[in-house]
Amino acid sequence: MSNPALYTGALKTVRPRKETKLSPRGAQAERHYSIPESQQDSARSWIEEGAEVVCNSKPAAIVIFVRDGSNGVETYMTYRCKSPMGRVAFPGGLAIYDDANMQPWVGPSETQWAEKFGEHNPKTARAAVTAAIREVFEETGLLLAGVDDTSTVETLNTHENMSSRVAIASQSKDFNDFLSKRNLKLRADLLKPIARWQSPDYFHKRYDVHYFAAAVPVGQNPTLLEGKGIWGQWLSAQELLDHRATTELGDAIGQPDTVGKTLEELVNPGVLCVLESIAKAPSAIAFLSKKRVIDLKKPETKMAANGKCYLSFSEPGVQDARSTRTFPATAAVVPSE
């Protein structure tokens, strides 16, 4: 076990960022995301039929790990074939029934988490927090847990832990049992709430994604899940956005559904907005320590004059080109099933 020092990258300084000018308080900018062709019929039917019945959304969670790099703040991203998080996203996944069960943890209470995320049910908030830590452990091996509020686990890259990750991912082993046998408590205090996004109403399977951020605990390094992990890497958020119109990332991942795709075709709107927020931060600590009001975002489905459907949502106005830029949404917004 170690003290609670957190890893935020080897470099102590990063190049200065250009200051972004905010619009007057309360001003909102509308963001548009085009809907992929494969989903146009569903979106159009939803609008034309005036559907009122909305499928319940399933709680999900992701964790945005950040550290300082040579070109601004870096974040760890992974590829997955089918996921509510998108083809390329931050580590995370769906909450399961056991995530709402009580287990020892350090940090804000489930009621406090519910208030922060605007949840009506504290158990749902508990499930989101637990799912964030569990899914990250399964996918990357990073474990936000310790024996008390002054410790975190070190050196997890062992065969035994990989076997446990595989078993927990397949639900043949219980995550809570894994923790209790090691006398570990969830370090929920190391998580920072960032955002909350829900799938649009026309989706048949909808997700309520809770975004958290954290730094990697000392002594830990991400490793992909054996048999499932395909690609994972630390990337500069600024570089990703600078090359958003190219296919560099998709080609580097090298999967049939990524080659030839731009960043905006690989990530969903929520991930793209978070990347923009990371790129604006002067350091990892600045990103983690920023105070945020979590507003639930659920893109609204609209139809343009040409009959094409798109997603729209509002956010605080920004007086630069990004406030009016249109970004395409992709199939990653809703996982293929």
N, C-alpha and C positions, 0 to 999 in steps of 0.2 A: 504494500500500500504506500501511497505517497501523500505529500501535502497537497492542498488544492490548487497549486500553481497550474496555470493553463498555457498550452502551447498556441501561440498566435503567429508563428513563423520566425525565421531566423533574423530577418532584417528589421531593424528598428526604425528605419525611415523609408518613406516612399515618395515618389515624385509628387509635387503639389498638384492638386486638382483645380480645374477652372471653376470658379464659383458659379452656382446656378441661381438665377433670380426667380424668386417665387412671386406668383400673382398675389393680389390683395387677399387677405384672410377671408376664407369662405368661398373664393372663386373656384369653379370646377371646370375641368377640361374633359371632354368626351373622347374616349379612346375606342377605336374600331378594330375588329379582327375579322378577317374574312373566314367563312366556314368552308372547309374542304368539300370538293364535289361529292364525295361519298356520303356526306351528311346533308347536302342541300335539300333532298327530297323530304327528309324527316323534319328539317327546320321549316320548310315551306308549308308542309301539312299542318304543323303546329300553329303557324300563324293564320293560315287560311281557315282552319277548322275552329279556331278560337278555343283550343283545348284548355280546360280548367283543372283537370285532374293531374297533379304532379306527383311523380314517384318520390318516395322518401329518399333522402340522401344518406349514404353510409359514412360514418366518421372515418377520417383518414388523417395521417400526420406525416410530415417530413421534417428533417433537420438540415439546416443550412450551416455547414461547417466553414469557418473563415480563418484565414491567416494572412499575414503580410507577405507580399512578394515584390519582385523587382519592378513590376509594372502594375502597382496598386494592389488592392485586396484580391486574394485568390479564394476560390471555393471549390469544394470537392463535388464532382458530378459523376453520375453513373448512367449506363445504358441498360434498359430492360425491354424485353419484347412486348409484354402486355402489362400495363399498370395504369392506375388512375393518376399517377404522377407524370406520365408522359414517357416518350421513348428516351429522351435525355432529360435528366432532372436531378434533384438532390435526393439523397437516400431517404427512404420512407415507404409507407404502404398503408393498407387498410387496417383498421382496428378489428379485433376479434372479441368474442363474448367475454373471455377471461380477462381482457384488459381493464374491464370496469371493476374487477374484484379488488378488495382492499389488500395492499401490501405495504410494507414499511418504505417510506420515502422521506427525503429531506427537501424542504422548500415550501412554497406556497401551498395552501390547502386546495382541495378540489373546488371548493366554493370560490376561492380567490381566482383560480384559473378560469372558472366559469364566468365570473364577472369580467375578467380581462378579455375573453373571447366572445362575450355576449351570448353565452350558452344559457339556456333555461334550466337544464338538468346538470347538476354537478357531476353525476356519474359519467355523463358523456364527456365532460372535460377531463375527468380522471382517465377514461379510456384513451383519449387523444394523447395525453402526456405519456401514459404507459406504452401505447402503440409507437410513439416517436422513439422512445428508448429501445424498445424490443426490436422494431423493424431495423433500426440503425445497427444494432448488434448483429442481427441476422445477415444483413447485407454487406456490412463493412468490417465487422468485428470490433468496432469502437463501442465501449460500454461506459455509459454515464452512471456509474454506481460505485459505492464504497461502503466500508463498514460503519462509517459515521459521517458527520458533516464536515470533517476536515481531511477526508481521504478520497482517493479515486483508485481504481484498479490499474495495475501496470502489467506490461508484458502479457498480452492476450494472444499473441500469434503462435499458439501451440496446437498440436494435433488434437489434443483433448478438447480445446475450445472450439476448433473447427467442427469437430464431431457434434458438439453441443449445438452449435449454430445451425448445422444441417438438420438436426433433430427438431429444434425449436421451429425452424422454418417450415418443416413438414407437419408440425403440430403433433409429432410423436413424443415430444418432451415438453413439459410445461415451463414457461419462462419464469413464473413465480417460484416453482420448485428449484429451478436452477439458481435463483438468487438466494433463497432461504437456506439451501445446503451450504452456501458459501458465506452466510451471514451478511449478505449485501443489502444495502438500501438504495433505492433509486435516487439519483442526485438530480431531482427535478429543479433544484435551485440553479443548476448550470444551464438550464434552458431559458431562452429569451423569446417571448411571443412576438411574432413579426407580422403575420397576416392570416386571413381566413377567406378561402374562396370556395364557392359552391358551383357545381355544374349547372349549365342552363336548363331550363324547364323541359325542353324537347327531348333531352336524353332519356332513354329507357332505364338506364342505370346511372344514378347520380351519386356524386361524392361531395362530402363536406370536408375540405382539406385544411388542416390547421398547420400553419407554417411556424416552425421554431428555428432559433439560431443558437449556435454554441461554438466554442473553441475545442480543439482536440485535447483531452487530458494528457499530461506529461507521461511519457513512457508508452503511449499507444500510437499505432499507425494503421491506417485503413488497409484491409486486404479483402479481396472479393470472395464471395461465398462459393465454396467448392461445388462444381457441377452446375452452377447457375450464373455466377458472375462472368460477364463477358468483357466489360470495359469499365474502368473507373480512373479518374485522373483529377489532380489539382489544376485548375485553370484560372487565368486572370479574367475577371469579369469585364474589365475594360477592353481587353484584347478580343474577347468574344463579341462584344458589341461593335468594336471597330471593324470586325470582319463578318458582321452579321449577314451581309449580302453574298458572301462567298460560300463555297461548299467544303471549306477546310475541315471543320469539325466532323461533319458527316462522313467525309472521305477517310479521315483518320480513324474513326470508329470502325469503318469497313464492313458494316452489316448491310444486307440487301435493302433494308428500309431506311438506311441513313446515307448511303453513297449518293452523291449528287444533290443532296438536300441542304438548304441553307439553315442557319440557326433558327430562324423564325418558322421553319417547317418541321423542326425537331422538338421544340419546346412549346409548352402551353402558355397562355397569356400570364398566368400567375408567376410562373418561373421567369419569364422575360421581364416582368416588372420588378421582381426581386433582384435580378441581375443588374438592372438599371440602378436600383437602390444601393447595391454593393459597390458598383463602379463609382458612385458619387462620394462614398465614404473615404476619408483621408487615411484611415487605418482600420484594422480588424477590430481593435478596441472601440473605436468611434462607432463602427457599425453595431457592435454588440450593446454598447451603452446608450445608444440613442433612445429617447423616450418616444413611444408610439401609441396612438389610439387605434385599436383594432376595429376597423369597419368591415362588416361582412360584405364581400363582393360576390355578386352573382350576375355574370354578363347577361344582358337582355338580348333576346333574339329579335332582329329587325330585318325588314326587306327593303332593298334599294329600288330605285325606279326601274332598273333593268331586270328586276325579278330575282337578283342574287341576294341571298340571305347573309347576314353578318352578325357578329356579336358586338355589343356596346356596353360600356360602363363608364362611370365618372370617377375622377380622382382629382386631388388638389391641382389647380392650374399651374403650369410651368411656362415661363416666357422664353421658350426656345423652340426649335424645330420639332422636338420630341412631343410637344403638347398636341400637335395636330397630325403627327405621323400615323399612318395606318399600318398595323402589323397583322399579318395573316395568322389565324389560328390553324392548328393542324389536327389530324386525327389523334394526336397526343392529348388533346384537351379531354377527350373521352377515350378510355382504353378500348382497344379492339377486344371483343369477347368471343 
